[in-house]
Amino acid sequence: MGTPLTPYNTNESKKEQVASMFNNVAGTYDFLNHFFSMGIDKLWRRKLVKIMGQSNPKIILDVATGTADLAIAETKLNPEKIIGVDISEKMLEVGKTKTKQYPTIELKLADGEQLPFENNTFDAVSIAFGIRNFENVIPGLAEMHRVLKIGGKVYVLEFSKPTNWFIKKIYYFYFCNVLPFVGKLVSKDARAYSYLPESVRIFPDGKKFVELLQYAGFKKIECRQLTFGISTIYIAEK
């Protein structure tokens, strides 16, 4: 597999560096997230929630919940409980402020590769723009599989690489030039927003990610591309 891509050039593990990176950018994360995507990320989350609603889940786990945008969107499904977990304390602090009015949401500091839950606990597990930041993707997916109930589904929303040559050209110019420049100015973290396009570039999307889901034990896998293939929703069943 080689050495994993990390946000910073330090001796810390990728997991520790990712936690530090999100702690550093937590204060500006929501603004930059919506600014860079021109609000399209909200539409992508709504699409995921609409698909999830077809299974009517009552107990939901949102992994790499960050500032809880997806967890908040999932409240529209009227579940009994949503638990969001993340390895960044600062992101969760922002998330807890945003979720005060949502009694069904509980946010916890936890490692996605070592989920602190019993087997067969959740009806659905979601993760948006977080799986590529895992130090070990397959063990992370295996953990999601473990905590799902039989027949439960995982919903993964992640950036992917567009296939249309024109869209791809614009996409990579924006991702590799505009995004790092503005991200550095606003977040004051020079590395965080250059790590993002690099992590998207090397992430095994499409058929390769389907193979990882299969390896982790999932069945009945679907892929739904969004906005010219800039992002993809993967749905898989335990």
Rosetta silent file (secondary structure, phi, psi, omega in degrees, C-alpha in Angstrom):
SEQUENCE: MGTPLTPYNTNESKKEQVASMFNNVAGTYDFLNHFFSMGIDKLWRRKLVKIMGQSNPKIILDVATGTADLAIAETKLNPEKIIGVDISEKMLEVGKTKTKQYPTIELKLADGEQLPFENNTFDAVSIAFGIRNFENVIPGLAEMHRVLKIGGKVYVLEFSKPTNWFIKKIYYFYFCNVLPFVGKLVSKDARAYSYLPESVRIFPDGKKFVELLQYAGFKKIECRQLTFGISTIYIAEK
SCORE:     score description
SCORE:     0.000 S_00000001
   1 L     0.000  -23.497 -179.767    0.000    0.000    0.000 S_00000001
   2 L    79.746 -179.303 -179.980    2.979    2.321    0.510 S_00000001
   3 L   -75.357  130.038 -178.340    3.241    5.264    2.872 S_00000001
   4 L   -69.993  147.312  174.993   -0.156    6.939    3.409 S_00000001
   5 L   -66.018  132.790 -179.596   -0.627   10.554    2.382 S_00000001
   6 L  -124.962  153.794  179.435   -0.564   12.762    5.474 S_00000001
   7 L   -64.515  -37.958 -175.230   -1.498   16.408    6.034 S_00000001
   8 L  -126.909  158.886  178.657    1.830   17.348    7.608 S_00000001
   9 L   -93.073   72.898  179.925    5.416   16.165    7.393 S_00000001
  10 L  -128.268  176.271  179.875    5.767   15.014   11.018 S_00000001
  11 L   -86.378   -2.278  178.126    6.475   11.752   12.816 S_00000001
  12 L   -70.324  158.213  175.430    2.884   11.487   14.039 S_00000001
  13 L   -67.098  162.286  176.905    0.555    8.871   12.557 S_00000001
  14 H   -57.504  -40.646 -179.209   -1.853    9.914    9.798 S_00000001
  15 H   -58.673  -45.113 -179.921   -4.688    9.648   12.324 S_00000001
  16 H   -67.077  -39.494  179.902   -2.984   12.078   14.694 S_00000001
  17 H   -68.408  -39.181  178.236   -2.147   14.483   11.877 S_00000001
  18 H   -64.555  -41.648  177.204   -5.712   14.439   10.522 S_00000001
  19 H   -60.841  -44.148  178.424   -7.055   15.188   14.003 S_00000001
  20 H   -62.536  -42.974 -179.069   -4.600   18.096   14.321 S_00000001
  21 H   -59.538  -48.222 -178.224   -5.509   19.408   10.872 S_00000001
  22 H   -71.482  -29.651  172.031   -9.231   19.504   11.615 S_00000001
  23 H   -62.770  -38.876 -178.898   -8.593   21.024   15.042 S_00000001
  24 H   -66.694  -37.413 -173.110   -6.640   23.773   13.255 S_00000001
  25 H  -103.144    4.254 -173.390   -9.345   24.577   10.685 S_00000001
  26 H   -54.688  -39.694 -176.157  -12.472   23.919   12.787 S_00000001
  27 H   -65.999  -27.699 -177.797  -13.316   27.612   13.189 S_00000001
  28 H  -112.768    1.039 -171.483  -13.436   28.277    9.448 S_00000001
  29 H   -59.026  -50.436 -176.971  -14.350   24.781    8.215 S_00000001
  30 H   -61.512  -45.389 -179.661  -18.074   25.309    7.608 S_00000001
  31 H   -59.241  -49.708 -177.485  -17.562   28.628    5.815 S_00000001
  32 H   -67.357  -37.621  179.606  -14.854   27.269    3.529 S_00000001
  33 H   -57.927  -49.836 -178.032  -16.708   24.016    2.897 S_00000001
  34 H   -74.130  -33.500  179.732  -19.808   25.793    1.616 S_00000001
  35 H   -65.805  -49.849 -176.286  -17.795   28.537   -0.127 S_00000001
  36 H   -64.770  -34.459 -178.076  -15.584   26.162   -2.118 S_00000001
  37 H   -92.060   -1.089 -176.603  -18.511   23.978   -3.232 S_00000001
  38 L    56.149   32.575  177.055  -20.773   27.010   -3.855 S_00000001
  39 L    83.809   -3.942 -177.562  -23.303   25.305   -1.591 S_00000001
  40 H   -65.920  -27.660  179.217  -23.491   22.156   -3.699 S_00000001
  41 H   -59.819  -30.791  177.251  -22.234   20.081   -0.745 S_00000001
  42 H   -66.791  -39.947  178.394  -25.584   20.798    0.958 S_00000001
  43 H   -65.307  -38.912  179.118  -27.433   19.364   -2.039 S_00000001
  44 H   -62.731  -43.164  179.117  -25.214   16.269   -1.963 S_00000001
  45 H   -64.905  -40.140  178.565  -26.018   15.676    1.706 S_00000001
  46 H   -63.150  -36.935  177.512  -29.730   16.127    1.052 S_00000001
  47 H   -63.569  -43.896  178.040  -29.484   13.572   -1.739 S_00000001
  48 H   -59.998  -45.706 -178.654  -27.818   11.089    0.615 S_00000001
  49 H   -63.910  -38.249  177.674  -30.510   11.665    3.249 S_00000001
  50 H   -61.834  -43.971  177.982  -33.258   11.185    0.664 S_00000001
  51 H   -64.258  -43.845  179.602  -31.746    7.838   -0.359 S_00000001
  52 H   -60.323  -35.436 -178.284  -31.313    6.849    3.288 S_00000001
  53 H   -61.951  -21.647  179.013  -34.962    7.659    3.950 S_00000001
  54 L   -64.727  -22.464  179.521  -36.041    4.800    1.692 S_00000001
  55 L   -99.641   -6.229  176.169  -34.903    2.383    4.436 S_00000001
  56 L    51.766   55.063 -178.401  -36.497    4.388    7.288 S_00000001
  57 L   -71.687  142.934 -179.567  -33.600    3.957    9.768 S_00000001
  58 L  -104.007  -32.196  178.402  -34.339    4.615   13.441 S_00000001
  59 E  -120.714  115.506 -172.306  -30.836    4.408   14.953 S_00000001
  60 E  -120.003  138.288  171.707  -28.142    6.146   12.862 S_00000001
  61 E  -112.655  126.410  175.334  -24.379    6.440   13.272 S_00000001
  62 E  -110.539  108.744 -176.642  -22.604    9.280   11.456 S_00000001
  63 E   -87.856  145.719 -175.179  -18.859    8.590   11.297 S_00000001
  64 L    53.689   48.287 -172.469  -16.369   11.456   10.845 S_00000001
  65 L   -67.097  -23.472  177.850  -19.298   13.723   11.639 S_00000001
  66 L    62.132 -122.154  178.433  -17.106   16.836   11.895 S_00000001
  67 L   -92.470   15.336  168.990  -19.313   19.831   12.643 S_00000001
  68 L    74.940   21.759  178.787  -22.403   17.614   12.303 S_00000001
  69 H   -58.822  -45.918 -178.529  -23.815   18.931    9.011 S_00000001
  70 H   -70.348  -40.692  177.989  -24.887   15.464    7.865 S_00000001
  71 H   -58.175  -41.958  178.201  -26.209   14.470   11.289 S_00000001
  72 H   -64.329  -43.256  178.517  -28.386   17.593   11.300 S_00000001
  73 H   -61.390  -33.220 -178.027  -29.654   16.812    7.784 S_00000001
  74 H   -71.666  -15.444  177.420  -30.529   13.283    8.953 S_00000001
  75 H   -64.186  -20.440  178.079  -32.947   14.645   11.570 S_00000001
  76 H   -64.393  -17.232  179.442  -35.420   15.129    8.692 S_00000001
  77 H   -84.756   -2.224 -178.878  -35.860   11.333    8.739 S_00000001
  78 L    53.305   48.712  177.745  -37.280   11.544   12.290 S_00000001
  79 L   -75.572  166.064  176.618  -35.011    8.831   13.699 S_00000001
  80 L   -76.079  -33.912 -175.920  -35.024    7.890   17.372 S_00000001
  81 E  -154.854  137.852  170.413  -31.302    8.539   17.739 S_00000001
  82 E  -124.995  122.735  174.783  -28.347    9.897   15.732 S_00000001
  83 E  -111.005  124.437  176.883  -24.856    9.430   17.144 S_00000001
  84 E  -108.390  133.188  178.586  -22.045   11.358   15.473 S_00000001
  85 E  -123.929  149.017  179.279  -18.401   10.454   16.114 S_00000001
  86 E  -158.242  158.236  179.062  -15.185   12.210   15.159 S_00000001
  87 L   -95.190   -2.620 -179.134  -11.502   12.280   16.158 S_00000001
  88 L  -103.449  113.824  179.887  -11.316   16.095   16.200 S_00000001
  89 H   -63.420  -40.760 -176.381  -12.325   17.713   19.497 S_00000001
  90 H   -67.506  -38.346  176.590  -12.496   21.203   17.989 S_00000001
  91 H   -63.976  -40.908  179.064  -14.803   20.097   15.151 S_00000001
  92 H   -66.397  -33.381  176.607  -17.080   18.437   17.697 S_00000001
  93 H   -60.817  -43.878  176.600  -17.138   21.632   19.777 S_00000001
  94 H   -64.033  -43.694 -179.686  -18.516   23.489   16.750 S_00000001
  95 H   -61.253  -39.775 -178.940  -20.912   20.620   16.089 S_00000001
  96 H   -66.360  -34.287  175.151  -22.230   20.611   19.658 S_00000001
  97 H   -64.452  -40.688 -177.463  -23.046   24.314   19.386 S_00000001
  98 H   -73.842  -24.368 -173.210  -24.963   23.663   16.155 S_00000001
  99 L  -102.335   10.274 -179.519  -26.890   20.647   17.503 S_00000001
 100 L   -57.207  -31.844 -178.147  -28.198   22.102   20.764 S_00000001
 101 L   -88.807    5.643 -178.804  -31.682   22.330   19.263 S_00000001
 102 L  -118.193   90.211 -174.772  -31.632   18.701   18.058 S_00000001
 103 L   -65.201  -17.765 -179.803  -32.235   16.393   21.056 S_00000001
 104 L   -80.959  -11.164 -177.730  -31.925   13.244   18.962 S_00000001
 105 E   -95.921  131.183  172.867  -28.262   14.014   18.109 S_00000001
 106 E  -126.425  128.294 -178.837  -25.416   12.941   20.391 S_00000001
 107 E  -109.073  136.510 -176.984  -21.808   13.732   19.476 S_00000001
 108 E  -134.830  145.422  171.622  -18.851   11.717   20.767 S_00000001
 109 E   -80.069  116.335 -177.454  -15.078   11.808   20.435 S_00000001
 110 L  -160.256  154.159  179.350  -14.212    8.420   18.908 S_00000001
 111 L   -89.175  124.756 -179.858  -11.972    6.745   16.358 S_00000001
 112 L   -63.280  -19.509  179.092  -13.789    5.506   13.245 S_00000001
 113 L   -90.435   -6.186  177.550  -11.426    2.553   13.057 S_00000001
 114 L  -143.288   70.792 -174.062  -12.277    1.491   16.623 S_00000001
 115 L   -68.938  131.506 -176.408  -15.935    2.310   17.137 S_00000001
 116 L   -85.665   51.454 -177.250  -17.056    2.118   20.799 S_00000001
 117 L  -134.623  155.604  178.584  -20.329    0.312   20.063 S_00000001
 118 L   -71.823  160.062  173.245  -21.668   -3.224   20.272 S_00000001
 119 L   -58.237  148.552  171.240  -22.142   -5.422   17.213 S_00000001
 120 L    56.247   48.334 -176.329  -25.437   -5.023   15.323 S_00000001
 121 L   -99.140  -37.527 -167.977  -26.384   -1.689   16.919 S_00000001
 122 E  -110.997  147.357  174.269  -27.343    0.656   14.066 S_00000001
 123 E   -78.301  -29.692 -178.748  -29.910    0.610   11.264 S_00000001
 124 E  -149.623  145.964  173.199  -27.705    2.876    9.136 S_00000001
 125 E  -125.682  131.920  179.061  -24.152    4.213    9.145 S_00000001
 126 E  -123.385  155.363  173.132  -23.204    7.320    7.174 S_00000001
 127 E  -155.189  125.476 -177.978  -19.941    9.092    6.428 S_00000001
 128 E  -118.470  119.654  176.004  -19.518   12.204    4.279 S_00000001
 129 L    56.410   36.690 -178.451  -16.119   13.314    2.965 S_00000001
 130 L  -127.079  -24.938 -172.298  -14.315   11.412    5.705 S_00000001
 131 H   -65.344  -31.545 -178.491  -13.370    7.949    4.516 S_00000001
 132 H   -72.077  -13.813  178.434  -10.376    9.140    2.487 S_00000001
 133 H   -89.259   -4.061  179.209   -8.887   10.610    5.670 S_00000001
 134 L   -67.636  143.583  174.661   -8.788    7.233    7.418 S_00000001
 135 L   -70.317  -38.291 -179.593   -5.363    5.833    8.113 S_00000001
 136 L  -131.221  100.147 -172.014   -6.685    2.329    7.384 S_00000001
 137 H   -66.816  -47.171 -176.150   -9.743    2.351    5.126 S_00000001
 138 H   -63.108  -46.831  175.265  -10.612   -1.372    5.142 S_00000001
 139 H   -59.618  -34.597  176.777  -10.553   -1.723    8.959 S_00000001
 140 H   -63.992  -44.858  177.425  -12.700    1.419    9.129 S_00000001
 141 H   -65.650  -37.575  178.735  -15.253   -0.058    6.727 S_00000001
 142 H   -63.737  -35.512  176.617  -15.130   -3.354    8.627 S_00000001
 143 H   -65.961  -41.548  176.846  -15.984   -1.489   11.833 S_00000001
 144 H   -61.976  -40.834  177.524  -18.989    0.122   10.148 S_00000001
 145 H   -62.341  -42.102 -177.658  -20.048   -3.329    8.963 S_00000001
 146 H   -61.893  -43.846 -174.391  -19.665   -4.733   12.497 S_00000001
 147 H   -82.800  -10.117  176.234  -21.873   -2.146   14.211 S_00000001
 148 E   -75.699  146.299  170.737  -24.619   -2.347   11.581 S_00000001
 149 E   -72.216  157.224  174.248  -27.629   -4.574   12.142 S_00000001
 150 E   -58.769  129.016 -176.771  -28.184   -7.377    9.640 S_00000001
 151 E    88.801   -8.882  176.668  -29.876   -5.761    6.648 S_00000001
 152 E   -72.076  164.129 -175.751  -28.602   -2.333    7.693 S_00000001
 153 E  -128.008  148.528  171.679  -26.883   -0.077    5.169 S_00000001
 154 E  -104.004  142.038 -179.593  -23.824    2.115    4.973 S_00000001
 155 E  -126.131  112.851 -177.113  -23.998    5.384    3.014 S_00000001
 156 E  -113.124  119.373  173.836  -20.674    6.878    1.924 S_00000001
 157 E  -107.299  120.647 -176.309  -20.519   10.322    0.294 S_00000001
 158 E  -148.514  151.882  174.209  -17.056   11.067   -1.032 S_00000001
 159 E   -61.571  147.826  175.867  -15.271   13.104   -3.677 S_00000001
 160 L  -139.611  179.004 -175.139  -14.468   11.250   -6.880 S_00000001
 161 L  -104.361  117.828  179.577  -12.719   12.004  -10.134 S_00000001
 162 L   -62.767  148.579 -177.967  -14.883   13.216  -13.048 S_00000001
 163 L   -96.127  -26.505  177.644  -14.412   11.401  -16.345 S_00000001
 164 L   -65.016  127.170 -172.127  -15.417   14.183  -18.751 S_00000001
 165 H   -61.976  -37.468 -178.151  -12.148   15.771  -19.943 S_00000001
 166 H   -70.120  -47.337  178.443  -13.475   19.369  -19.843 S_00000001
 167 H   -62.033  -41.273 -179.718  -15.011   19.031  -16.366 S_00000001
 168 H   -60.654  -41.584 -178.973  -11.865   17.256  -15.179 S_00000001
 169 H   -63.240  -46.749  178.837   -9.654   20.118  -16.412 S_00000001
 170 H   -64.252  -43.787 -177.735  -11.709   22.776  -14.605 S_00000001
 171 H   -57.466  -50.049 -176.933  -12.026   20.569  -11.523 S_00000001
 172 H   -72.421  -32.687  175.669   -8.296   20.004  -11.105 S_00000001
 173 H   -63.251  -46.451 -179.442   -7.392   23.625  -11.797 S_00000001
 174 H   -63.812  -47.283 -176.551   -9.841   24.770   -9.122 S_00000001
 175 H   -66.542  -37.045 -172.611   -8.850   22.039   -6.655 S_00000001
 176 H   -95.427  -12.755 -177.323   -5.102   22.419   -7.102 S_00000001
 177 H  -122.264  -57.645 -176.285   -4.806   26.218   -7.439 S_00000001
 178 H   -68.733  -50.354 -174.377   -7.804   28.207   -6.189 S_00000001
 179 H   -59.656  -49.804  179.085   -8.735   26.037   -3.216 S_00000001
 180 H   -62.434  -37.422 -178.348   -5.273   25.874   -1.563 S_00000001
 181 H   -64.945  -51.160 -179.332   -4.702   29.612   -2.062 S_00000001
 182 H   -68.628  -40.532  179.778   -8.013   30.740   -0.540 S_00000001
 183 H   -59.282  -40.090  178.803   -7.925   28.011    2.111 S_00000001
 184 H   -65.514  -42.655 -179.057   -4.513   29.176    3.300 S_00000001
 185 H   -62.911  -44.197 -172.927   -5.645   32.811    3.494 S_00000001
 186 H   -83.031  -45.559 -174.075   -8.817   32.081    5.466 S_00000001
 187 H   -86.210  -17.668 -176.219   -7.848   29.111    7.647 S_00000001
 188 L    66.397   12.707  176.438   -4.193   30.142    8.241 S_00000001
 189 L  -112.090  103.626 -173.036   -3.248   26.473    7.738 S_00000001
 190 L   -64.054  -30.108 -172.506   -1.043   26.335    4.647 S_00000001
 191 L   -90.176  -31.560 -171.174   -1.093   22.559    4.387 S_00000001
 192 H   -55.420  -43.974 -173.998   -4.718   21.625    5.093 S_00000001
 193 H   -93.908    4.471  164.361   -6.143   22.785    1.768 S_00000001
 194 H   -97.026  -27.071  174.137   -3.317   21.420   -0.351 S_00000001
 195 H   -63.421  -37.518 -176.350   -3.763   18.038    1.370 S_00000001
 196 H   -56.285  -56.326 -179.660   -7.416   17.996    0.259 S_00000001
 197 H   -64.376  -31.938  177.414   -6.862   17.800   -3.538 S_00000001
 198 H   -65.482  -41.266 -178.952   -3.995   15.355   -3.034 S_00000001
 199 H   -67.141  -34.979  177.243   -6.188   13.084   -0.917 S_00000001
 200 H   -68.862  -40.378 -177.348   -8.949   13.168   -3.547 S_00000001
 201 H   -61.267  -39.649 -175.495   -6.475   12.426   -6.340 S_00000001
 202 H   -94.651   -4.915 -177.477   -5.154    9.238   -4.730 S_00000001
 203 L   -68.664  134.924 -179.583   -8.424    8.004   -3.229 S_00000001
 204 L   -77.693   87.673 -175.779   -9.605    4.698   -4.768 S_00000001
 205 L   -90.541  177.888  176.228  -13.002    5.821   -6.071 S_00000001
 206 L    60.495 -131.423 -176.239  -15.570    4.046   -8.251 S_00000001
 207 H   -60.017  -34.256 -179.628  -14.978    0.343   -8.857 S_00000001
 208 H   -65.765  -38.264  178.793  -11.902    0.323   -6.623 S_00000001
 209 H   -72.660  -34.806  175.096  -13.907    1.583   -3.656 S_00000001
 210 H   -57.987  -40.690  178.338  -16.642   -0.944   -4.402 S_00000001
 211 H   -63.347  -37.139  177.326  -13.975   -3.637   -4.086 S_00000001
 212 H   -66.216  -40.167  176.899  -12.984   -2.273   -0.670 S_00000001
 213 H   -62.462  -41.660  178.132  -16.621   -2.409    0.457 S_00000001
 214 H   -63.496  -43.111 -179.644  -16.856   -6.000   -0.727 S_00000001
 215 H   -62.003  -33.776  179.798  -13.647   -6.902    1.086 S_00000001
 216 L   -78.584   -5.565  175.018  -15.104   -5.409    4.286 S_00000001
 217 L   109.524    1.943 -176.814  -18.117   -7.731    3.948 S_00000001
 218 L   -81.680  153.068  178.987  -20.751   -5.544    2.301 S_00000001
 219 E  -126.868  174.634  174.290  -23.210   -6.761   -0.347 S_00000001
 220 E    48.403   56.702 -174.097  -25.704   -5.196   -2.789 S_00000001
 221 E   -89.298  133.499  177.139  -23.443   -2.231   -3.500 S_00000001
 222 E  -121.689  149.946  173.598  -24.665    0.750   -5.531 S_00000001
 223 E  -125.114  130.310  177.268  -22.795    3.820   -6.811 S_00000001
 224 E  -126.206  108.677 -179.585  -24.566    7.061   -7.649 S_00000001
 225 E   -76.029  144.200 -179.557  -22.460    9.782   -9.230 S_00000001
 226 E  -125.302  142.686  173.218  -23.350   13.408   -8.497 S_00000001
 227 L    48.664   67.208  176.955  -22.562   16.641  -10.382 S_00000001
 228 L    62.300   22.747  179.138  -20.552   15.263  -13.336 S_00000001
 229 L    83.426   11.552  178.402  -18.890   12.669  -11.102 S_00000001
 230 L   -66.403  -32.688  173.524  -17.309   15.230   -8.754 S_00000001
 231 E  -138.250  164.609 -178.064  -18.715   13.213   -5.869 S_00000001
 232 E  -140.622  140.670  170.588  -20.271    9.777   -5.476 S_00000001
 233 E  -103.276  125.866  175.384  -22.685    8.166   -3.037 S_00000001
 234 E  -107.552  130.408  177.866  -21.975    4.512   -2.294 S_00000001
 235 E  -120.534  129.975 -177.856  -24.748    2.429   -0.712 S_00000001
 236 E  -145.274  151.116 -173.199  -24.004   -1.037    0.623 S_00000001
 237 E  -115.973  146.749  172.843  -25.828   -3.566    2.796 S_00000001
 238 L   -89.037    0.000    0.000  -24.794   -5.867    5.608 S_00000001
